[in-house]
Amino acid sequence: MSTIEKLISNKGSDVWTVSPDDSVYEAIKKMNDHSVGALPVVHGDKLVGIISERDYARKVILKDRSSKETRVKEIMTIRVFHTFPKQKIEECMAVMSEHHIRHLPVMVDEKLIGIISIGDVVKDIISEQQFKIEQLENTISWSETY
């Protein structure tokens, strides 16, 4: 069973963040620049929230607010679920599914070291299943040869 640590080492640990006082426009621009769907919101060294495209759509666009005048702290999600390096990928998928979230910050001793998306999790699970299938096919081929 794969862990978050392995996933992060494969995908990289680049994390882009925003401040609670940044404008929503700045946050959305940063998401676009880095092709991500969410950004951890950090004050000093502390994770204080997360802002996602979903937050933007529901709390800015649908409420006819200005993204340049609205601050991240006004629309960010404050209750942030997170994971840690030794956690199993399947456990993260269960948390994400149960709470309808697409991104999980990765934390070590209250320090943000990465972020994973549901896409990262699905890709890892598919890769692991493909590896198992190949191993089974090799075992079957080997046993048929002898």
C-alpha positions in Angstrom: 0.0 0.0 0.0 1.4 3.4 -1.1 1.9 6.3 1.3 1.7 10.1 0.9 5.5 10.3 1.4 5.9 8.2 -1.8 3.4 10.2 -3.7 5.0 13.5 -2.7 8.5 12.2 -3.7 7.1 11.2 -7.1 5.1 14.3 -7.8 7.4 16.9 -6.1 6.8 18.9 -3.0 6.3 22.4 -4.6 3.7 24.3 -2.6 2.4 27.7 -3.6 0.6 29.6 -0.9 -1.3 32.8 -0.4 -1.8 35.1 2.6 -5.2 35.8 4.2 -4.8 39.4 3.2 -4.1 38.8 -0.5 -6.9 39.6 -2.9 -8.9 36.7 -4.3 -7.7 37.9 -7.7 -4.1 37.3 -6.7 -5.0 33.9 -5.4 -6.8 32.9 -8.6 -4.0 34.3 -10.8 -1.5 32.2 -8.8 -3.7 29.1 -9.2 -3.8 29.7 -12.9 0.0 30.4 -13.2 0.8 27.1 -11.4 -2.1 25.0 -12.9 -3.5 24.1 -9.5 -7.1 24.2 -8.2 -6.4 25.2 -4.6 -3.9 27.1 -2.5 -3.1 26.7 1.2 -3.6 30.0 3.1 -0.6 30.7 5.3 -0.1 33.4 8.0 3.5 33.5 9.0 4.4 29.8 9.1 0.9 28.6 10.2 -1.7 27.0 7.9 -4.9 29.0 8.5 -7.1 27.9 5.6 -7.4 26.9 2.0 -8.8 28.6 -1.0 -10.1 26.7 -4.0 -11.7 27.4 -7.3 -14.9 26.2 -5.7 -14.7 28.9 -3.0 -14.2 31.5 -5.7 -17.1 30.3 -7.8 -19.5 30.1 -4.8 -18.4 33.0 -2.7 -17.3 35.6 -5.2 -18.8 35.0 -8.7 -22.2 33.8 -7.5 -22.4 36.6 -5.0 -21.4 39.2 -7.6 -18.4 40.3 -5.5 -15.2 41.8 -6.9 -12.2 39.4 -6.9 -9.8 42.4 -6.7 -11.5 43.9 -3.7 -12.3 40.7 -1.8 -9.6 39.3 0.5 -8.8 35.6 0.7 -9.6 35.6 4.4 -13.2 36.5 3.5 -13.9 33.4 1.5 -11.3 30.8 2.5 -12.3 27.5 4.0 -11.1 27.6 7.6 -11.7 23.9 8.5 -8.8 22.3 6.7 -8.4 18.6 6.7 -4.8 17.5 6.2 -2.6 14.4 5.9 0.9 13.4 6.9 3.7 11.6 5.1 3.2 8.1 6.6 -0.6 8.1 5.9 -1.8 5.5 3.4 -3.2 6.8 0.0 -6.4 4.8 0.4 -7.0 6.5 3.8 -6.6 9.9 2.2 -9.1 9.0 -0.6 -11.6 8.0 2.1 -11.2 11.3 3.9 -11.5 13.2 0.6 -14.6 11.3 -0.5 -16.3 11.5 2.9 -15.8 15.3 3.2 -16.2 16.2 -0.5 -12.8 17.8 -0.7 -10.3 17.8 -3.5 -7.1 18.9 -1.8 -5.2 17.9 1.3 -2.2 19.8 2.7 0.6 17.5 3.9 1.8 18.5 7.3 4.8 17.5 9.5 4.8 18.9 13.1 2.4 21.7 12.1 4.6 22.6 9.1 3.2 22.6 5.6 5.4 20.4 3.4 3.2 19.7 0.4 -0.3 19.4 -1.0 -2.0 16.6 -2.8 -5.1 16.6 -5.0 -7.7 13.9 -5.6 -6.2 13.6 -9.1 -2.8 12.8 -7.5 -4.4 10.1 -5.3 -6.3 8.5 -8.2 -3.3 8.5 -10.4 -1.2 6.8 -7.7 -3.9 4.2 -7.1 -4.2 3.4 -10.8 -0.4 3.2 -11.1 -0.2 0.8 -8.2 -3.0 -1.4 -9.6 -1.3 -1.4 -13.0 1.9 -2.6 -11.3 0.1 -5.4 -9.6 -1.6 -6.5 -12.8 1.8 -6.6 -14.6 3.2 -8.6 -11.7 0.3 -11.1 -11.9 0.6 -11.3 -15.7 4.4 -12.0 -15.3 3.7 -14.7 -12.7 1.1 -16.3 -15.0 3.4 -16.2 -18.0 6.3 -17.6 -16.0 4.2 -20.5 -14.6 2.9 -21.3 -18.1 6.5 -21.5 -19.4 7.5 -24.1 -16.8 
